[in-house]
Structures are given as C-alpha cells and as structure tokens.
C-alpha cells in the first residue's frame, strides 16, 4: 500500500550530504564560476577579504605611485582591489573535495606572496557572498534531491 511512498522516503534518507554537494558542484560549472566571481569581482574588487575586513586596513593603502598608475588606467584607486592586469583574479578556481570546497588561487605576483601583505583571507567567501551562493545553491539542491527521490 505504501510501497512508492516508502521508496521515496528511503531514497531521501540514503542521500549523503557530502556526496550530494560534491555532485552538484562538479556538475555545474556555472556554480563554480559564481563562487569565483563572488570572491574576486565582488569582494576583492570591493576592497574586502573573506572576513569582511578592508584590504587597506590589513596591508595599508596603495602607494602614491600605484594610485597614479590606477588613475591613468581608469581603475579604482579609492580602495585596494588587487586587480591590475586581472591575472590574479583569473587564477582563482574552485577545488571540489569530498567533504569541502576550497577556493584556490595563485597568490604569487612579481615574486611576492600577496598574502604576506594582504593577509591569508584573500580566497574565501564573506557572509554576504555565502548568502548569495546559498540563493544559487538551494534550487540546484532541490532539483537534485527531487531527481534522486523519483528516479532512484
């Protein structure tokens, strides 16, 4: 009598959270691109790290020479963005592991580790970005679970 309902419940119960999240992230390039964009074009370009601290409060403001160079290029100079050529931002990627995802990047620029001056929290999402990611993730998670429940 309850065979189909029992199957749905058992399928739902058998889902492993870590595997579900890994499947979603590995199958959705747009989702990983959103993570990178939130980290770079939103947070860093806004001048903040993953904890919400301004980069200038960590490593100081840009030098006069850098401000003049940024002004000449038409780039923001009122905050530290760590975006000059764009190579640093382009180096960001998402490493999907079984129990976590990690944002990785090439922190070495001109033979210097950017983390030495600007701190260890350049790669990572702040609270605002995590909320935005959650809004993107919930529909994907709902679709995945629904698909597993009815097609497993």
N, C-alpha and C positions, 0 to 999 in steps of 0.2 A: 504493500500500500504506500509506504513512504520511500520506496526504492530510489527514485530520482532525487528527492529532497535529501536523503541520506548521502547519496553520491556527491551532491553539491557541497554539503557540509564537510564531508571527508576530503574533497578536493581543496576546499578552502583551508582546512586545518593543516593539510600536508604542505602548504606553501612555506618555504623557508625564506625569511625576510632578507637575509643576505643574498641569497641566490636570486630572489625577485629583483632586488635593487641592481645587482650586477647585470642581470639580463636586460633590464630597462636601459641602463646606461650604455651597455655595449651595443645595443641595437638601435640607438638613437643618436646619430651624430649631431643633430640639432641641439640636443640637450647638453652635450659636452661643449658645443660652441657657445651656448648660452652661459655656461659656467665660466668659460674663459672670458667672454665679453663682460660679464658682471665683475670679474676680478680686475680686468685691465681698463676697458673703456668706461666703466662706471667708477669703481673705487679708486684705482690708481690715477686715472685722469682727473678725478675729483680732488686728488691730493691726499687720500687716506689709505691706511693699510687695513689688514683683515680685522684688527681690533677697533677700528674707527678712529685711531689717532692720526692726526695730520702728519704727513711725512716731514714737514718743516719743523715740527716740534720734536722729532726724533733725530734728524740729521742736519737740521738747520736749513735756512732758505738758500735758494740759488745764489751763486756769486754774481757780482755786477756784470762780469763778462758773459756769464750764461744768460742772464736776463736780457742783455743787449742782443745776444745771438737769437734767443727765442723771439724777441720783439721783431727782429729783422725777418725771421722765418714766418711770422704771423702765428706763432704758437703761444699758448697761455704762459704767462710769466708771473702771475699773481699767486701761484701755488706750485709746489713741486709735483710734477706728473711722471717723471722718469720716462718721458716719451720725447725723443729727439728724432731719430730716424725711424722708429717704430719696430726695430729689430727685437728689442727686449719684449715688447708686447706680443710680437709674433712667435716668440719662443715658448709661450705658455701652452700647456697641454694638460689633459686630464689622464691620470694613471688610475685605472679601474682595478682594484684588488678585491678578493673575495669578501673582506669584511669592512672595507672603506674605499673611498675615492680620495685621491690626492691631486692637488694642483701642483704641477711641476713647471719649472722654467729655467732658462739659462741665466743665472744671476751675474755672470762674469761679463763685464763691459770694460773695454780698454784695460785689460789685465787687472781689474779690480772687482772684488765681490761686492755687488751693490748692497748686500745685507750688512756689510761692515759699517756702513754709514747710515743706512735707512732702516735697519732692523730685520729681524727674522720673520716678520709677518707680511711680507710683500705678496706671497702666494697664499690665498685663502679667502674665504668669504666672510664679510661682516654680517651683522644681524639683518640689516636691510636687504642685502643680497641673498641671504639664506631664505628670507621670506619670499622674495621674488622667485627664487628657484623652486620653493615649495609650491607656488602657484602653477609653475610649469610642470612639476612632477606629479601632482595629485591626479590630473586627468589621465596621464600615462599609466599611473599605478592602478587607477580604477579600471581602465581598459584591459590591462594585463591580468588583473585578478578575475575580471569578468570572463575573459577569454579562457583562463585556466579552469574556472569553475564549470563552464559549459562545454568545454571541448576536451577536457582531460579524460 
